[in-house]
Amino acid sequence: MLHIQRVGGGGGGQVVVVVAGQVDLATAPQLAEALALARREAPQEIVADLTKVDFLDSVGVRVLVEAAREAGQQDSSLSVRGATGWVARVLEITGVEDYLRVIPAQPAGSGEAER
């Protein structure tokens, strides 16, 4: 099951797409659609918050990479934040950390305020 929530408006700012659950073959189209809707607002930055994602497969990685490419074509950017555990490992071993702007998860109690 996948839950997606959008936070913030476009208009040149930032749109955060908060994702929770598993991103796999069955749910990746939902993520792709949420990221496409965010791009239509023409923000400077789209952030895919994966803090609550506990599984990401190659289809989900492909969705993120394609969304980053499409955002770049619109003079926008896509960042991925909050990936931990398996999700962070998948991003690392697939090498997309070099292509996607991956913002590491903040350790609990770090005092870092969320945007």
Secondary structure, DSSP 4 states (H G I P E B T S, - for coil): -EEEEEES--TTSEEEEEEEEEESTTTHHHHHHHHHHHHHT--SEEEEEEEEEEEE-HHHHHHHHHHHHHHHHTT-EEEEE---HHHHHHHHHTTGGGTSEEEPPPPTT--PPP-
